[in-house]
Structure formats: structure tokens, C-alpha cells
């Protein structure tokens, strides 16, 4: 019941054609054609024209990206610092409570 059943390979049915026989052919050399005249290579990419407007847009976009990434990193650093300070305060309070409990006994 829990054993897998392995399928068997089905046998082909109907008319089966035999493989075709490939006969070798002779290679006849053709007359040589002269190479085409050398042309100047076409540029694969168009050149980028930086106008003052596009340069200003690039500078503004880069500044915005730097400010956003900086704000995210500073907020993460602040979150880690606040978590560390709160853990330290909790540790001091617990130590104080345990020390005062031990003195009363």
C-alpha cells in the first residue's frame, strides 16, 4: 500500500518508420568573392548629450537619494542606540532590585 508504483515504459504502437539514411555529399568550392569595402563602424550606442537641465536633474536626484539613504541609516542607528540604553537601564533596575532583596534576608 505504501510502496511507490514505478511506471513502465510504454511500447510504441502503430507503424514505425525506420531511420532515414544520410548519404554524404561532395563539397564543391565556389568562386571567391572579393571582401566588401570597409565601412566606418556604426556606433552601437548613441552618445549622451548632457544639457544644463539634465545635469541639474541628475544632481538633484543624486542629492535626494543620498539624503533618503542617510536618513534611513541614521534612524536605524538611533533605534539600536535607544534599544541598548533601555536594556542597560533595565539591567541596572533589576540588579538594584535583586541586591535590595538579598539585603533584606
Backbone bond lengths (Angstrom), bond angles and torsions (degrees), N, CA, C in turn:
res aa  C-N    CA-C-N  psi(-1)  N-CA   C-N-CA  omega(-1)  CA-C   N-CA-C  phi
1 X - - - 1.435 - - 1.533 110.76 -
2 X 1.344 117.36 -40.41 1.450 120.17 -178.35 1.523 112.77 -95.66
3 X 1.325 117.71 3.59 1.459 119.76 179.45 1.524 109.45 -85.71
4 X 1.348 117.16 135.93 1.464 118.85 -179.65 1.530 110.30 -72.88
5 X 1.317 114.57 146.39 1.461 119.71 177.15 1.519 108.23 -97.79
6 X 1.314 115.53 120.84 1.458 120.66 -179.76 1.520 108.16 -87.87
7 X 1.344 117.66 124.65 1.460 118.81 -178.72 1.532 110.65 -70.83
8 X 1.307 115.19 147.50 1.464 120.07 177.90 1.517 109.05 -92.89
9 X 1.331 115.31 153.17 1.455 120.57 -179.85 1.525 108.65 -72.08
10 X 1.330 118.34 124.48 1.466 118.85 -179.00 1.534 110.66 -72.03
11 X 1.317 115.44 145.12 1.468 119.57 178.17 1.520 108.58 -87.64
12 X 1.344 117.40 143.45 1.462 119.34 -179.66 1.524 111.17 -67.11
13 X 1.298 115.35 142.50 1.458 120.86 178.35 1.513 108.93 -118.10
14 X 1.300 117.28 157.65 1.458 121.47 178.07 1.524 111.01 88.10
15 X 1.327 115.52 -165.34 1.466 122.66 -175.89 1.525 109.41 -81.28
16 X 1.318 116.56 124.50 1.449 122.37 179.24 1.515 107.57 -108.58
17 X 1.348 117.33 125.13 1.465 120.56 -179.75 1.519 109.18 -85.83
18 X 1.334 116.13 139.93 1.468 118.42 177.79 1.528 109.35 -72.19
19 X 1.320 117.15 156.75 1.466 119.72 179.86 1.528 110.66 -64.25
20 X 1.325 116.19 143.74 1.461 121.48 -178.84 1.518 109.49 -75.15
21 X 1.323 115.83 146.81 1.462 121.95 178.96 1.517 107.80 -92.05
22 X 1.313 116.83 128.28 1.455 121.96 179.69 1.516 107.67 -100.38
23 X 1.339 115.18 122.10 1.461 119.85 179.92 1.516 109.24 -96.45
24 X 1.336 117.46 139.86 1.465 119.46 179.17 1.535 110.40 -69.79
25 X 1.318 115.23 146.85 1.456 120.54 177.84 1.513 109.19 -116.26
26 X 1.319 115.73 153.39 1.460 120.63 -179.83 1.524 108.96 -83.78
27 X 1.334 115.87 142.91 1.454 121.18 179.11 1.516 107.65 -97.63
28 X 1.335 115.79 120.44 1.464 121.39 -179.98 1.513 107.42 -104.12
29 X 1.358 117.73 122.06 1.465 118.67 179.83 1.527 110.47 -68.93
30 X 1.314 115.94 137.43 1.460 121.80 178.14 1.516 109.63 -90.80
31 X 1.327 116.33 166.76 1.465 119.69 177.89 1.512 108.38 -68.75
32 X 1.300 115.27 143.84 1.458 119.58 -176.96 1.518 110.16 -76.43
33 X 1.288 115.21 135.47 1.455 120.30 176.26 1.513 108.90 -101.60
34 X 1.319 118.17 144.26 1.473 119.60 -179.55 1.516 110.00 -68.96
35 X 1.326 117.45 146.90 1.469 119.81 179.10 1.527 109.92 -65.03
36 X 1.330 117.02 148.49 1.471 118.87 179.89 1.524 110.96 -65.92
37 X 1.298 114.97 155.91 1.464 120.39 -179.68 1.526 109.22 -63.79
38 X 1.330 115.98 141.91 1.460 120.70 -179.01 1.518 109.49 -71.81
39 X 1.290 115.03 125.64 1.451 121.56 177.55 1.515 108.99 -108.39
40 X 1.316 115.98 157.89 1.462 119.76 176.73 1.520 108.20 -66.26
41 X 1.335 118.27 132.82 1.468 119.51 -178.92 1.524 110.66 -64.56
42 X 1.300 114.65 135.68 1.458 119.85 177.77 1.523 108.79 -74.09
43 X 1.311 117.90 139.57 1.474 118.96 179.76 1.521 109.54 -65.16
44 X 1.338 115.22 133.13 1.461 119.39 -178.21 1.529 111.08 -75.95
45 X 1.333 116.28 -28.78 1.464 119.80 179.07 1.520 108.99 -129.15
46 X 1.298 115.98 144.08 1.471 117.17 176.03 1.525 109.92 -73.07
47 X 1.319 115.16 149.37 1.464 118.38 178.92 1.522 109.40 -75.12
48 X 1.312 115.48 148.21 1.466 121.04 -178.36 1.519 108.14 -91.10
49 X 1.316 115.79 127.17 1.457 120.99 178.37 1.533 108.11 -101.01
50 X 1.322 115.84 118.20 1.463 119.77 178.55 1.520 108.90 -96.20
51 X 1.299 114.81 113.18 1.459 120.00 174.47 1.518 107.56 -95.64
52 X 1.315 117.51 165.04 1.476 118.52 178.40 1.524 112.99 -57.50
53 X 1.327 117.44 -33.75 1.465 119.75 179.41 1.510 112.32 -67.66
54 X 1.342 117.33 -43.59 1.468 119.71 179.78 1.523 110.79 -69.88
55 X 1.338 116.96 -35.92 1.468 119.31 177.66 1.529 110.18 -63.30
56 X 1.326 115.96 -41.13 1.462 120.09 178.95 1.525 110.90 -65.69
57 X 1.337 116.58 -38.67 1.467 120.17 178.30 1.524 110.82 -66.03
58 X 1.330 117.26 -40.10 1.470 120.27 178.00 1.521 111.40 -64.41
59 X 1.323 116.82 -42.43 1.466 120.15 179.32 1.526 110.18 -64.98
60 X 1.332 116.93 -42.59 1.465 120.34 178.81 1.512 112.18 -64.15
61 X 1.343 116.68 -42.36 1.468 119.89 178.30 1.515 112.19 -64.95
62 X 1.329 116.59 -41.77 1.465 119.96 177.91 1.507 112.15 -64.00
63 X 1.324 116.44 -40.15 1.467 120.39 178.09 1.522 110.82 -63.53
64 X 1.334 116.33 -41.75 1.464 119.78 179.37 1.521 111.09 -63.31
65 X 1.320 116.74 -41.85 1.472 120.19 179.65 1.526 110.35 -63.73
66 X 1.325 116.84 -44.02 1.468 120.04 -179.97 1.519 110.89 -63.12
67 X 1.333 117.32 -40.94 1.462 119.94 -179.99 1.527 111.87 -66.72
68 X 1.320 117.29 -41.12 1.467 119.72 -179.91 1.526 110.64 -66.23
69 X 1.341 116.57 -46.35 1.472 119.80 -179.88 1.528 109.87 -63.39
70 X 1.326 117.46 -40.19 1.462 120.43 178.27 1.520 112.14 -63.22
71 X 1.334 116.74 -41.68 1.463 119.85 179.29 1.524 111.06 -64.15
72 X 1.329 116.46 -40.28 1.474 119.76 179.25 1.522 110.38 -64.69
73 X 1.329 116.92 -44.45 1.472 119.55 -179.16 1.526 111.75 -65.68
74 X 1.328 117.26 -40.89 1.465 120.06 179.19 1.526 110.79 -65.13
75 X 1.343 116.88 -39.76 1.465 118.74 179.37 1.524 111.12 -67.04
76 X 1.325 117.46 -36.40 1.473 119.33 176.36 1.526 110.84 -65.51
77 X 1.330 116.45 -41.59 1.463 120.06 178.51 1.526 110.67 -63.34
78 X 1.327 116.69 -40.57 1.461 120.63 177.43 1.520 111.67 -63.18
79 X 1.344 116.34 -41.52 1.465 119.70 179.58 1.523 110.82 -62.20
80 X 1.325 117.00 -41.65 1.468 120.19 178.93 1.526 110.38 -66.31
81 X 1.332 117.27 -41.12 1.468 120.19 -179.35 1.525 111.02 -65.72
82 X 1.318 117.48 -43.16 1.472 120.48 179.64 1.520 110.67 -64.77
83 X 1.328 117.11 -40.04 1.462 120.40 177.73 1.523 110.90 -63.34
84 X 1.316 117.04 -41.89 1.466 120.54 178.41 1.514 112.59 -63.82
85 X 1.329 116.59 -42.70 1.470 120.23 179.74 1.523 110.19 -65.47
86 X 1.344 117.87 -42.32 1.460 119.33 -179.24 1.530 111.04 -66.87
87 X 1.327 117.30 -35.97 1.466 119.45 176.88 1.528 110.64 -66.15
88 X 1.339 116.47 -38.18 1.468 119.74 178.47 1.531 110.92 -66.23
89 X 1.330 117.29 -41.33 1.465 120.32 178.45 1.527 110.43 -63.72
90 X 1.334 117.02 -42.64 1.467 120.29 177.58 1.529 111.17 -61.17
91 X 1.329 116.48 -40.45 1.460 119.63 179.82 1.524 111.02 -64.62
92 X 1.332 117.84 -40.60 1.464 121.12 179.56 1.522 110.80 -66.04
93 X 1.336 116.86 -41.53 1.469 120.24 179.47 1.519 110.39 -65.21
94 X 1.328 117.56 -44.88 1.469 120.31 178.61 1.521 111.38 -62.23
95 X 1.330 116.98 -40.85 1.468 120.27 179.44 1.527 110.52 -63.89
96 X 1.316 115.03 -40.29 1.464 119.19 179.45 1.532 110.44 -65.98
97 X 1.332 117.41 -42.74 1.466 120.20 179.52 1.522 111.39 -64.41
98 X 1.326 116.64 -41.92 1.466 119.37 -179.73 1.520 111.48 -68.92
99 X 1.338 117.03 -35.90 1.469 119.55 179.29 1.525 110.87 -69.00
100 X 1.325 117.03 -40.47 1.464 118.89 -179.83 1.538 110.71 -69.86
101 X 1.322 116.74 -32.28 1.476 120.65 177.37 1.520 110.22 -67.24
102 X 1.336 116.80 -37.78 1.466 120.50 -179.53 1.533 110.59 -70.69
103 X 1.333 118.98 -32.02 1.465 121.52 179.62 1.520 112.86 -71.12
104 X 1.331 116.58 -30.01 1.464 119.91 -178.29 1.519 112.19 -72.56
105 X 1.269 120.37 -24.52 1.459 122.36 -177.42 1.460 113.41 -78.57
